[in-house]
Amino acid sequence: MSSDFYTASILPYAAIIIKICRAYTNTQEDFEDYYQEVCLQIWRSSDNFREQSEWSTWIYKLSLNVCLTLMKKKKNAHQRFASDYLPAEASEDSRAFADAPINKLYDAIRQLSEVDRGVILLYLEEKSYQEIAEITGTNANNIGVRITRIKDRLRKLY
């Protein structure tokens, strides 16, 4: 991957990638692996971008798909992925996991279903219901109801 591609096509959207990878990982090591894999897949798949949506929308969709695929691979390999807590050593030593209130929110988000995690992340990014539906491959008419239910679950978990 050239540094020009990374600088122009990935770096401006790093916050998107970071938030998605963060919602699907518990440790800094996993986070870094997911982030690297997402960036690699963006580079590999960039020729497949057909400009039918915004680049940022495509980045969201690809990032979600990569994270979901990596999660399934870990589950299939019988590796432990999620827990009800973030280990103390990870929260003390990790850059992406250093903020305690954010950790608590991500812990609650991680307890949602895989699809609901993506939906709430997109909602928090202030994406429209139509954009959320497009990225997640669901119906825009149901997004509002789904978000209300997700928020209720998060209140209980938080």
C-alpha positions as CSV (number, residue, x, y, z in Angstrom):
1,M,0.0,0.0,0.0
2,S,1.5,3.3,-1.0
3,S,1.7,6.1,1.6
4,D,-0.1,8.4,-0.9
5,F,-3.1,6.0,-1.0
6,Y,-3.1,5.7,2.8
7,T,-2.8,9.5,3.3
8,A,-5.5,10.4,0.8
9,S,-8.0,7.5,1.0
10,I,-7.7,6.0,4.5
11,L,-6.3,8.5,6.9
12,P,-9.2,11.0,6.5
13,Y,-11.5,8.2,7.5
14,A,-9.4,6.7,10.3
15,A,-11.9,7.8,12.9
16,I,-14.6,5.7,11.2
17,I,-12.4,2.7,11.1
18,I,-11.2,3.1,14.6
19,K,-14.7,3.3,16.0
20,I,-15.9,0.2,14.2
21,C,-12.8,-1.8,15.0
22,R,-13.1,-0.7,18.7
23,A,-16.7,-1.9,18.9
24,Y,-15.7,-5.4,17.8
25,T,-12.5,-5.9,19.9
26,N,-11.6,-6.1,23.6
27,T,-7.9,-5.6,23.5
28,Q,-5.4,-3.3,21.9
29,E,-3.8,-6.2,20.1
30,D,-7.0,-7.3,18.5
31,F,-7.9,-3.7,17.7
32,E,-4.6,-3.2,15.9
33,D,-5.1,-6.5,14.0
34,Y,-8.6,-5.5,12.9
35,Y,-7.5,-1.9,12.0
36,Q,-4.7,-3.3,9.9
37,E,-6.9,-5.8,8.1
38,V,-9.6,-3.1,7.4
39,C,-6.9,-0.9,5.8
40,L,-5.5,-3.7,3.8
41,Q,-9.0,-4.6,2.5
42,I,-9.7,-1.0,1.6
43,W,-6.5,-0.9,-0.4
44,R,-7.2,-4.3,-2.1
45,S,-10.8,-3.5,-2.8
46,S,-10.4,0.1,-3.9
47,D,-10.8,-0.8,-7.6
48,N,-14.2,-2.2,-6.7
49,F,-15.5,1.1,-5.6
50,R,-18.2,2.0,-8.1
51,E,-19.0,5.5,-6.8
52,Q,-22.6,4.5,-6.3
53,S,-22.3,5.9,-2.7
54,E,-19.9,8.2,-0.9
55,W,-16.4,7.0,-0.2
56,S,-17.1,7.3,3.6
57,T,-20.2,5.1,3.2
58,W,-18.2,2.5,1.3
59,I,-15.5,2.6,4.1
60,Y,-18.2,2.0,6.7
61,K,-19.6,-0.9,4.9
62,L,-16.3,-2.5,4.2
63,S,-15.1,-1.9,7.8
64,L,-18.2,-3.5,9.2
65,N,-17.9,-6.5,6.9
66,V,-14.2,-7.1,7.7
67,C,-14.8,-6.9,11.4
68,L,-17.8,-9.2,11.2
69,T,-15.7,-11.7,9.1
70,L,-12.8,-11.6,11.6
71,M,-15.2,-12.1,14.5
72,K,-16.7,-15.2,12.8
73,K,-13.3,-16.6,12.1
74,K,-12.4,-16.2,15.8
75,K,-15.6,-17.8,16.9
76,N,-15.1,-20.7,14.4
77,A,-11.6,-21.2,15.8
78,H,-13.1,-21.5,19.3
79,Q,-11.2,-18.5,20.5
80,R,-12.6,-16.3,23.2
81,F,-13.7,-12.9,21.8
82,A,-16.0,-11.0,24.1
83,S,-16.1,-10.6,27.8
84,D,-18.1,-8.7,30.3
85,Y,-15.1,-6.7,31.3
86,L,-12.0,-5.1,29.9
87,P,-8.9,-6.6,31.5
88,A,-7.0,-4.0,33.8
89,E,-3.8,-4.4,31.9
90,A,-5.5,-3.5,28.6
91,S,-7.2,-0.4,30.0
92,E,-4.0,0.9,31.6
93,D,-1.5,0.2,28.8
94,S,-3.6,0.7,25.6
95,R,-4.1,3.8,23.6
96,A,-7.5,2.9,22.2
97,F,-8.7,1.6,25.5
98,A,-7.4,4.3,27.9
99,D,-10.6,6.3,28.5
100,A,-12.7,4.7,31.3
101,P,-16.1,6.3,30.4
102,I,-15.6,5.3,26.8
103,N,-14.6,1.8,27.8
104,K,-17.9,1.5,29.7
105,L,-19.8,2.6,26.7
106,Y,-17.9,0.2,24.4
107,D,-18.4,-2.6,26.9
108,A,-22.2,-2.1,26.7
109,I,-22.1,-1.8,22.8
110,R,-20.1,-5.1,22.7
111,Q,-23.0,-6.8,24.4
112,L,-25.3,-6.0,21.5
113,S,-25.8,-8.3,18.5
114,E,-23.2,-7.8,15.7
115,V,-25.6,-6.0,13.5
116,D,-26.9,-3.8,16.3
117,R,-23.4,-2.7,17.0
118,G,-23.0,-1.4,13.5
119,V,-26.3,0.3,13.6
120,I,-25.6,2.2,16.8
121,L,-22.2,3.2,15.6
122,L,-23.6,4.7,12.5
123,Y,-26.3,6.4,14.5
124,L,-23.7,7.9,16.8
125,E,-21.9,9.2,13.7
126,E,-25.2,11.0,12.8
127,K,-25.8,9.0,9.6
128,S,-29.3,9.2,8.2
129,Y,-31.6,6.2,8.5
130,Q,-31.3,5.8,4.7
131,E,-27.5,5.7,5.0
132,I,-27.6,3.3,7.9
133,A,-29.9,1.0,5.9
134,E,-27.6,1.1,2.9
135,I,-24.5,0.3,4.9
136,T,-26.0,-2.5,6.9
137,G,-28.1,-3.9,4.1
138,T,-31.4,-3.5,6.0
139,N,-34.7,-1.6,5.4
140,A,-34.7,2.1,6.1
141,N,-38.2,2.0,7.5
142,N,-37.1,-0.3,10.3
143,I,-34.0,1.6,11.4
144,G,-35.8,4.1,13.6
145,V,-37.5,1.3,15.6
146,R,-34.3,-0.6,15.8
147,I,-32.4,2.4,17.1
148,T,-35.0,3.0,19.8
149,R,-34.7,-0.6,20.9
150,I,-30.9,-0.5,20.9
151,K,-30.9,2.7,23.0
152,D,-33.2,1.1,25.5
153,R,-30.9,-1.9,25.8
154,L,-27.8,0.3,26.1
155,R,-29.5,2.3,28.9
156,K,-30.0,-1.0,30.8
157,L,-26.5,-2.2,30.1
158,Y,-24.8,1.1,30.9
